[in-house]
Every structure is written in structure tokens, then in C-alpha cells.
Amino acid sequence: MSIASVGLTDRQRRALAVMGIDVWVRRDAPAAIGTVPSITAATPNVTAPEASPIAIVRPPERSKPAASGAIELKINLDCIATGGVVAVGACVSPLDRQLAKDVVLAIAGAAAQIQKSQFRWPQTQTGDASESAARNAYRGFLRGQVERANARLLLLFGASAEGLLDHAMQLGPETLRLPDLRALRADPNGKKQLWLSVSPRIRA
């Protein structure tokens, strides 16, 4: 394929050359000053057609789901616990973690000793990455944290902390389902509602 170069910039010519498109300039008599030379399309070769030099790039195909239809879950949760209180949520930044810590200390007392742990899914120690396996692992994690802290109150911050739990399920202590930590930090009214939720449970 050829194209006349009249009116093309050097950058356009180079781009066309990279794509395999020939650029040519008509060699007729020079045009008069102030006029635009006429452009004549190159006559294509009527013999065997040449293969197109332009590569066609197609988007990659989406990977097909596994035969079982399971979707891999990725969960990153932080747990902050002390005597009587366990808080679980996604701490995207240190400020999120500090807010969860402040809430726990407000309930348990400023002198309480904080213990930190994490729940990550999928886990390397199991080959089952199904949602049912994630639910079982998360319930086991929460029960372990509740027992270790002898918790009377469990705080779940955000959908990521409660999405694997049935609303009717009882883990033992009283459970408060609260907004996401990051959203709470940005919402003064949300912080007020948080305070109203936890203040009756603060130790004297």
C-alpha cells in the first residue's frame, strides 16, 4: 500500500513507515507557487496480493473459570484485641489501624495491652481456595481471637470483615457491625454514630 506524502509531516511519514505503508512524492513538473500539487493514488499491483504488513493486536481473552466454578477470594484483615474486646477490619493505612486501636482502648481502658494479628486469604497451608473454605477459616480465626482475649465484645469494621459471616451466626460475644474504618475517618457523622454505639460499653 502506498500513500502520497503531500501535506504530511516528518513524524507522520515515520509513523506510516513503521506500519509498512510506503510514502512517495509525485515527481511531476513543479507546481506553481501558492498552489497545492495534485495527488495521484498509486496503482495497486493486480498480481498476487501482498500480505498486509500491519499487525492486528487483539485484546487477550479472559481466562476461563475453573471447572468447579469457584472464584478465588483475596482477603486482608487486621485484628486488634485486648482483654474483653476484639476489633477486625481492613486497615488500608496506619491511620485506619490507629482508629481501630483508639476504639479498642476507649472500651477496654488506656492501660490495656494491645495484641495484633492478621487474617489473610488464600492461605498457603491449604489447597482449598473455595469460598466455603474461606468461611470456615475465618470463623475459626475469629473464635480463636475471641477466646484468647476472653472477649465480651466483637467489632467488625466494614463489609470485608463481615462478608464471610452469616448474620444469624453467634460467635459468643456481643457483635457490633460497623462501617469501614477508612470511611469512618472521612465522615464526622459516622464517627459520632460509632461513639454512640460503643460508649455504653466503655468500662468506667
PALUMPA-414857 format. One record per residue (C-alpha): x, z, y; residue number from 1; residue in one letter. Coordinates in Angstrom, 2 decimals. Layout:
<pts>
PT | c1 | c3 | c2 | i | aa
PT | X | Z | Y | NUM | A
...
</pts>
This chain:
<pts>
PT | c1 | c3 | c2 | i | aa
PT | 0.00 | 0.00 | 0.00 | 1 | M
PT | 1.33 | -0.91 | 3.48 | 2 | S
PT | 0.31 | 0.03 | 6.97 | 3 | I
PT | 1.37 | -1.27 | 10.36 | 4 | A
PT | 3.44 | 1.15 | 12.40 | 5 | S
PT | 2.00 | 0.20 | 15.80 | 6 | V
PT | 0.86 | 3.37 | 17.57 | 7 | G
PT | 2.43 | 5.73 | 15.01 | 8 | L
PT | 4.82 | 8.49 | 15.96 | 9 | T
PT | 8.06 | 9.09 | 14.09 | 10 | D
PT | 6.51 | 12.18 | 12.47 | 11 | R
PT | 3.55 | 10.13 | 11.26 | 12 | Q
PT | 5.85 | 7.47 | 9.85 | 13 | R
PT | 7.89 | 10.06 | 7.94 | 14 | R
PT | 4.71 | 11.63 | 6.56 | 15 | A
PT | 3.45 | 8.26 | 5.37 | 16 | L
PT | 6.81 | 7.50 | 3.79 | 17 | A
PT | 6.74 | 10.78 | 1.86 | 18 | V
PT | 3.32 | 9.81 | 0.48 | 19 | M
PT | 4.71 | 6.46 | -0.68 | 20 | G
PT | 2.94 | 4.34 | 1.96 | 21 | I
PT | 5.06 | 1.55 | 3.36 | 22 | D
PT | 5.31 | 1.26 | 7.13 | 23 | V
PT | 6.04 | -2.11 | 8.66 | 24 | W
PT | 6.18 | -3.63 | 12.13 | 25 | V
PT | 4.89 | -7.09 | 12.86 | 26 | R
PT | 7.73 | -9.47 | 13.68 | 27 | R
PT | 5.70 | -11.97 | 15.71 | 28 | D
PT | 6.59 | -13.03 | 19.18 | 29 | A
PT | 6.88 | -10.08 | 21.56 | 30 | P
PT | 3.64 | -9.10 | 23.20 | 31 | A
PT | 3.23 | -9.29 | 26.92 | 32 | A
PT | 3.91 | -6.18 | 28.89 | 33 | I
PT | 0.83 | -3.99 | 29.16 | 34 | G
PT | -0.89 | -5.48 | 26.13 | 35 | T
PT | -1.27 | -3.99 | 22.65 | 36 | V
PT | 0.06 | -6.20 | 19.85 | 37 | P
PT | -2.47 | -7.16 | 17.24 | 38 | S
PT | -2.28 | -5.50 | 13.84 | 39 | I
PT | -2.45 | -7.55 | 10.68 | 40 | T
PT | -3.18 | -5.83 | 7.40 | 41 | A
PT | -0.69 | -6.54 | 4.65 | 42 | A
PT | -1.99 | -8.76 | 1.89 | 43 | T
PT | -2.14 | -6.77 | -1.37 | 44 | P
PT | -0.36 | -8.06 | -4.44 | 45 | N
PT | -3.02 | -9.75 | -6.56 | 46 | V
PT | -0.95 | -9.49 | -9.72 | 47 | T
PT | -0.71 | -6.28 | -11.74 | 48 | A
PT | -1.82 | -3.32 | -9.59 | 49 | P
PT | 0.86 | -0.77 | -8.81 | 50 | E
PT | 0.43 | 2.87 | -9.75 | 51 | A
PT | -0.55 | 4.99 | -6.80 | 52 | S
PT | 2.46 | 6.97 | -5.51 | 53 | P
PT | 0.18 | 9.71 | -4.11 | 54 | I
PT | -0.08 | 12.72 | -6.36 | 55 | A
PT | -3.57 | 14.24 | -6.64 | 56 | I
PT | -3.44 | 18.03 | -6.65 | 57 | V
PT | -6.42 | 19.75 | -8.23 | 58 | R
PT | -7.19 | 23.47 | -7.95 | 59 | P
PT | -6.27 | 25.48 | -11.04 | 60 | P
PT | -9.05 | 26.18 | -13.47 | 61 | E
PT | -10.31 | 29.68 | -13.64 | 62 | R
PT | -9.24 | 31.50 | -16.75 | 63 | S
PT | -12.00 | 31.75 | -19.29 | 64 | K
PT | -13.30 | 35.22 | -20.06 | 65 | P
PT | -12.21 | 36.87 | -23.27 | 66 | A
PT | -14.31 | 36.23 | -26.32 | 67 | A
PT | -15.72 | 39.72 | -26.10 | 68 | S
PT | -16.85 | 39.10 | -22.51 | 69 | G
PT | -15.04 | 42.24 | -21.29 | 70 | A
PT | -13.83 | 42.35 | -17.69 | 71 | I
PT | -10.61 | 44.21 | -17.01 | 72 | E
PT | -11.10 | 47.14 | -14.66 | 73 | L
PT | -8.46 | 48.37 | -12.25 | 74 | K
PT | -8.96 | 51.92 | -11.01 | 75 | I
PT | -6.62 | 54.02 | -8.88 | 76 | N
PT | -7.87 | 57.51 | -8.11 | 77 | L
PT | -6.19 | 60.63 | -6.77 | 78 | D
PT | -7.21 | 64.13 | -7.76 | 79 | C
PT | -6.61 | 67.21 | -5.61 | 80 | I
PT | -7.52 | 70.50 | -7.26 | 81 | A
PT | -7.19 | 74.23 | -6.74 | 82 | T
PT | -8.85 | 77.31 | -8.10 | 83 | G
PT | -12.58 | 76.58 | -8.18 | 84 | G
PT | -12.56 | 73.11 | -6.58 | 85 | V
PT | -11.69 | 69.60 | -7.76 | 86 | V
PT | -11.78 | 66.54 | -5.46 | 87 | A
PT | -11.40 | 62.96 | -6.71 | 88 | V
PT | -11.27 | 59.76 | -4.67 | 89 | G
PT | -9.32 | 56.65 | -3.76 | 90 | A
PT | -6.60 | 57.67 | -1.31 | 91 | C
PT | -5.57 | 54.38 | 0.27 | 92 | V
PT | -3.37 | 56.09 | 2.86 | 93 | S
PT | -1.74 | 59.51 | 3.34 | 94 | P
PT | -4.49 | 60.28 | 5.87 | 95 | L
PT | -7.11 | 59.89 | 3.13 | 96 | D
PT | -5.17 | 62.29 | 0.94 | 97 | R
PT | -4.83 | 64.77 | 3.81 | 98 | Q
PT | -8.58 | 64.72 | 4.44 | 99 | L
PT | -9.32 | 65.47 | 0.77 | 100 | A
PT | -6.76 | 68.27 | 0.84 | 101 | K
PT | -8.27 | 69.75 | 4.02 | 102 | D
PT | -11.74 | 69.76 | 2.46 | 103 | V
PT | -10.48 | 71.47 | -0.70 | 104 | V
PT | -8.58 | 74.11 | 1.29 | 105 | L
PT | -11.60 | 74.70 | 3.54 | 106 | A
PT | -13.64 | 75.54 | 0.46 | 107 | I
PT | -11.03 | 77.43 | -1.54 | 108 | A
PT | -9.13 | 79.08 | 1.31 | 109 | G
PT | -6.00 | 78.09 | 3.22 | 110 | A
PT | -3.75 | 80.10 | 0.87 | 111 | A
PT | -4.87 | 78.23 | -2.23 | 112 | A
PT | -2.24 | 76.37 | -4.28 | 113 | Q
PT | -2.91 | 72.63 | -4.46 | 114 | I
PT | -2.33 | 70.61 | -7.64 | 115 | Q
PT | -2.23 | 66.81 | -7.52 | 116 | K
PT | -2.82 | 64.33 | -10.32 | 117 | S
PT | -3.90 | 60.71 | -10.73 | 118 | Q
PT | -6.20 | 58.61 | -12.86 | 119 | F
PT | -5.07 | 55.03 | -13.45 | 120 | R
PT | -6.82 | 52.34 | -15.45 | 121 | W
PT | -5.97 | 50.40 | -17.53 | 122 | P
PT | -3.74 | 52.85 | -19.37 | 123 | Q
PT | -0.68 | 51.79 | -21.32 | 124 | T
PT | -1.30 | 54.20 | -24.18 | 125 | Q
PT | -4.45 | 52.42 | -25.30 | 126 | T
PT | -5.03 | 48.83 | -26.21 | 127 | G
PT | -8.74 | 49.00 | -25.45 | 128 | D
PT | -9.34 | 47.93 | -21.84 | 129 | A
PT | -13.13 | 47.72 | -22.09 | 130 | S
PT | -15.49 | 49.41 | -19.65 | 131 | E
PT | -16.72 | 51.83 | -22.30 | 132 | S
PT | -13.12 | 52.91 | -22.96 | 133 | A
PT | -12.60 | 53.40 | -19.21 | 134 | A
PT | -15.74 | 55.55 | -19.01 | 135 | R
PT | -14.59 | 57.74 | -21.87 | 136 | N
PT | -11.09 | 58.12 | -20.46 | 137 | A
PT | -12.39 | 59.00 | -17.00 | 138 | Y
PT | -14.84 | 61.59 | -18.32 | 139 | R
PT | -12.03 | 63.14 | -20.34 | 140 | G
PT | -9.81 | 63.22 | -17.26 | 141 | F
PT | -12.46 | 64.94 | -15.14 | 142 | L
PT | -13.25 | 67.50 | -17.83 | 143 | R
PT | -9.56 | 68.33 | -18.11 | 144 | G
PT | -9.20 | 68.80 | -14.35 | 145 | Q
PT | -12.36 | 70.91 | -14.15 | 146 | V
PT | -11.23 | 73.18 | -16.98 | 147 | E
PT | -7.70 | 73.53 | -15.61 | 148 | R
PT | -8.97 | 74.57 | -12.17 | 149 | A
PT | -11.86 | 76.59 | -13.55 | 150 | N
PT | -13.87 | 74.58 | -11.04 | 151 | A
PT | -17.29 | 75.57 | -9.83 | 152 | R
PT | -17.45 | 72.53 | -7.54 | 153 | L
PT | -16.54 | 68.85 | -8.14 | 154 | L
PT | -16.27 | 66.48 | -5.15 | 155 | L
PT | -16.49 | 62.75 | -5.86 | 156 | L
PT | -15.49 | 60.62 | -2.86 | 157 | F
PT | -16.81 | 57.07 | -2.90 | 158 | G
PT | -18.18 | 54.63 | -5.44 | 159 | A
PT | -14.80 | 54.29 | -7.16 | 160 | S
PT | -14.90 | 57.98 | -8.10 | 161 | A
PT | -18.43 | 57.96 | -9.48 | 162 | E
PT | -18.94 | 54.38 | -10.63 | 163 | G
PT | -17.99 | 55.16 | -14.24 | 164 | L
PT | -20.30 | 58.17 | -14.46 | 165 | L
PT | -23.96 | 58.37 | -15.27 | 166 | D
PT | -25.93 | 60.12 | -12.53 | 167 | H
PT | -27.61 | 62.34 | -15.09 | 168 | A
PT | -24.36 | 63.38 | -16.75 | 169 | M
PT | -23.35 | 67.03 | -16.38 | 170 | Q
PT | -19.65 | 67.85 | -16.22 | 171 | L
PT | -20.15 | 71.58 | -15.87 | 172 | G
PT | -19.66 | 72.47 | -12.21 | 173 | P
PT | -21.88 | 71.55 | -9.29 | 174 | E
PT | -21.12 | 67.97 | -8.29 | 175 | T
PT | -21.27 | 66.50 | -4.77 | 176 | L
PT | -21.24 | 62.73 | -4.44 | 177 | R
PT | -19.74 | 61.93 | -1.04 | 178 | L
PT | -18.80 | 58.80 | 0.94 | 179 | P
PT | -15.43 | 57.11 | 0.59 | 180 | D
PT | -12.53 | 59.02 | 2.21 | 181 | L
PT | -11.45 | 56.09 | 4.36 | 182 | R
PT | -15.00 | 55.57 | 5.64 | 183 | A
PT | -15.32 | 59.29 | 6.41 | 184 | L
PT | -12.18 | 59.27 | 8.52 | 185 | R
PT | -13.59 | 56.48 | 10.69 | 186 | A
PT | -17.09 | 57.95 | 11.05 | 187 | D
PT | -17.53 | 61.14 | 13.10 | 188 | P
PT | -21.14 | 61.43 | 11.97 | 189 | N
PT | -20.01 | 61.09 | 8.36 | 190 | G
PT | -17.56 | 63.95 | 8.86 | 191 | K
PT | -20.40 | 66.03 | 10.25 | 192 | K
PT | -22.53 | 65.34 | 7.18 | 193 | Q
PT | -19.55 | 66.18 | 4.98 | 194 | L
PT | -19.17 | 69.52 | 6.73 | 195 | W
PT | -22.87 | 70.27 | 6.31 | 196 | L
PT | -22.55 | 69.51 | 2.60 | 197 | S
PT | -19.54 | 71.72 | 1.88 | 198 | V
PT | -19.93 | 74.54 | 4.42 | 199 | S
PT | -22.45 | 76.54 | 2.32 | 200 | P
PT | -19.87 | 76.55 | -0.48 | 201 | R
PT | -16.95 | 77.83 | 1.58 | 202 | I
PT | -15.63 | 81.18 | 0.47 | 203 | R
PT | -15.87 | 83.95 | 3.02 | 204 | A
</pts>
